[in-house]
Amino acid sequence: MTSIHDKTVPAFGYEIIRDYILPTILGKHEKDVLYWAGKDLARKFPCTDLQLITSFFQDAGWGTLLVEKEEKDGYILTLSNEADLFNLENRTFRLEAGFIAEQIQSIQGCITECYDEKREKQNQIVFTVKWDNKEKIG
């Protein structure tokens, strides 16, 4: 018997949903809704360290997430896709940003935000993650 984890979805099918259907449904609220959906997704698939977060990105087909820089109150991460599958023109990466923010917030125990920036020439996304050591959670 084949498990759901053994099945794959063609990139085109994923792209249709992600880049065309969701923006139509969510309209002007797309970025906010996707950020909070990413945070909710992170609570459903908790990662206890950065390595698990990068593995999740790979397993989900979101691309290769790398830690470019560690700071005392954050990270600079880059997301790339070797297969050149990103549709940078139409896609927002707020889902991934929300996912990262919630995962790091859980790991650090502090209020955390994540911002995304497109680098179209390099076909990559830069995520700037910042947490506030003064704002502890739970």
Protein Blocks (a to p, Z undefined) as FASTA:
>chain_A
ZZfklpccdfklmmmmmmmmmmmmnmmmlmmmmmmmmmmmmmmmccfbfklmmmmmmmno
napcddfbdcfkbccdddddfklpacfklpccklmmmmmmmmmmmmnopacdddddddfk
nopacddddddfklcgZZ
